[in-house]
Amino acid sequence: MRKLAILAGLALAPLAIPAAASACSPIPNYRPPSRAEQERGVREGFRRAHAVLEVVAETGSSYPRPGRMRVLRVYKGNYRAGARFAVTGVPGSMCGAGDVPAGARGIIMIHHPGDRITFQGFVAPAHVAMLRRAGLLPAR
């Protein structure tokens, strides 16, 4: 009986070992940025962006299948309202923006234009408000 218990324990041991989580590994000694650092980063991201657009997802993306976005308003860049382009979600969405659902609407920054645009997420509403206060986006 004791041998059976030991064998059962050994057989179940792999299930008891914690598996790697499906998330980004924490960076050692990570310190979240202050609000001022976040805002500075968003302003710099806006200045470096090839395009800043208000868009709506006509079809959602599901990695690796791209989705399709339609431009509603152009704040910066060589796009025009009504233009459509494909966006690819980020694999392993726990580390990135992931996929975008159909009908989602928001402002995006495109840093690397080309045939394959990766959806990096919409600009957060608080950051949109900050960009408006800074005069980088027009008031509504």
C-alpha positions as CSV (number, residue, x, y, z in Angstrom):
1,M,0.0,0.0,0.0
2,R,2.8,2.3,0.8
3,K,4.4,1.8,-2.6
4,L,1.1,2.6,-4.3
5,A,0.9,5.9,-2.3
6,I,4.5,6.8,-3.3
7,L,3.8,6.0,-7.0
8,A,0.6,8.0,-6.9
9,G,2.5,10.9,-5.4
10,L,5.2,10.7,-8.0
11,A,2.6,10.5,-10.8
12,L,0.8,13.6,-9.5
13,A,4.0,15.6,-8.7
14,P,4.2,17.3,-12.1
15,L,0.7,18.7,-11.6
16,A,1.7,20.3,-8.3
17,I,4.7,22.2,-9.7
18,P,3.7,25.7,-10.5
19,A,3.6,26.5,-14.2
20,A,4.8,29.7,-15.7
21,A,2.1,32.3,-15.7
22,S,0.8,33.8,-19.0
23,A,1.9,37.3,-18.1
24,C,4.9,39.6,-18.5
25,S,7.7,38.8,-16.1
26,P,8.2,41.6,-13.6
27,I,11.3,43.7,-14.1
28,P,13.5,43.5,-11.0
29,N,13.5,46.8,-9.0
30,Y,10.7,48.2,-11.2
31,R,9.4,51.6,-10.1
32,P,6.2,52.7,-11.7
33,P,6.6,56.1,-13.5
34,S,5.2,59.2,-11.7
35,R,2.3,61.0,-13.3
36,A,4.6,63.7,-14.6
37,E,6.8,61.0,-16.2
38,Q,3.8,59.3,-17.8
39,E,2.6,62.6,-19.2
40,R,6.0,63.5,-20.5
41,G,6.2,60.0,-22.2
42,V,2.8,60.5,-23.8
43,R,3.7,64.0,-25.1
44,E,7.0,62.6,-26.5
45,G,5.1,59.6,-28.1
46,F,2.8,62.1,-29.7
47,R,5.7,64.1,-31.1
48,R,7.5,61.0,-32.4
49,A,4.4,59.4,-33.9
50,H,4.1,59.1,-37.7
51,A,0.3,59.5,-37.4
52,V,-2.3,60.2,-34.7
53,L,-5.8,59.1,-35.7
54,E,-9.2,58.7,-34.3
55,V,-10.4,55.3,-35.6
56,V,-13.2,52.8,-35.4
57,A,-12.6,49.0,-35.8
58,E,-14.8,47.8,-38.7
59,T,-13.6,44.2,-38.1
60,G,-11.9,43.0,-35.0
61,S,-8.5,41.4,-34.9
62,S,-7.8,37.9,-33.5
63,Y,-4.1,37.2,-33.6
64,P,-2.8,36.4,-36.1
65,R,-5.8,37.4,-38.2
66,P,-5.7,41.2,-38.7
67,G,-8.6,43.5,-38.2
68,R,-9.6,46.5,-40.2
69,M,-9.8,50.1,-39.0
70,R,-11.4,53.2,-40.6
71,V,-10.1,56.7,-40.0
72,L,-12.6,59.1,-38.5
73,R,-10.3,62.0,-37.9
74,V,-6.7,62.8,-38.6
75,Y,-4.8,64.8,-35.9
76,K,-1.3,64.2,-37.4
77,G,0.0,62.3,-40.4
78,N,-0.6,61.5,-44.1
79,Y,-3.9,59.7,-43.7
80,R,-7.3,60.9,-44.7
81,A,-10.7,60.5,-43.0
82,G,-12.5,57.5,-44.4
83,A,-9.2,55.6,-45.2
84,R,-9.0,52.0,-44.1
85,F,-6.1,49.9,-43.0
86,A,-5.3,46.6,-41.4
87,V,-4.1,46.2,-37.9
88,T,-2.6,43.1,-36.2
89,G,-3.1,42.4,-32.5
90,V,-0.2,41.7,-30.2
91,P,0.3,38.0,-29.4
92,G,0.2,37.2,-25.7
93,S,-2.1,40.1,-24.9
94,M,-1.1,40.1,-21.2
95,C,2.0,41.9,-22.3
96,G,0.5,44.2,-24.8
97,A,-2.7,45.6,-26.2
98,G,-3.9,42.3,-27.7
99,D,-6.7,42.2,-30.1
100,V,-9.2,44.9,-30.9
101,P,-13.0,44.1,-31.0
102,A,-15.2,45.2,-33.9
103,G,-16.8,48.6,-33.1
104,A,-14.1,49.7,-30.7
105,R,-13.3,53.4,-31.2
106,G,-10.5,55.6,-29.9
107,I,-7.4,57.5,-30.7
108,I,-4.2,55.6,-31.8
109,M,-0.6,56.6,-32.4
110,I,1.2,54.9,-35.3
111,H,4.9,54.9,-34.8
112,H,6.0,52.5,-37.5
113,P,3.9,52.9,-40.7
114,G,3.9,50.3,-43.4
115,D,2.0,47.3,-44.6
116,R,1.7,45.8,-41.1
117,I,0.5,48.1,-38.4
118,T,0.4,46.6,-34.9
119,F,-2.4,47.6,-32.6
120,Q,-0.7,49.1,-29.5
121,G,-3.9,50.1,-27.8
122,F,-6.0,53.3,-27.7
123,V,-4.7,56.4,-26.0
124,A,-6.2,56.4,-22.5
125,P,-8.9,59.0,-21.9
126,A,-6.8,60.7,-19.2
127,H,-3.9,61.0,-21.7
128,V,-6.3,62.4,-24.4
129,A,-7.4,65.1,-21.9
130,M,-3.8,65.9,-21.1
131,L,-2.9,66.2,-24.8
132,R,-5.8,68.5,-25.3
133,R,-4.7,70.7,-22.3
134,A,-1.2,70.7,-23.8
135,G,-2.6,72.0,-27.1
136,L,-1.4,68.9,-29.0
137,L,-5.0,67.7,-29.7
138,P,-7.8,70.2,-30.5
139,A,-10.6,70.8,-28.0
140,R,-13.8,68.9,-28.8
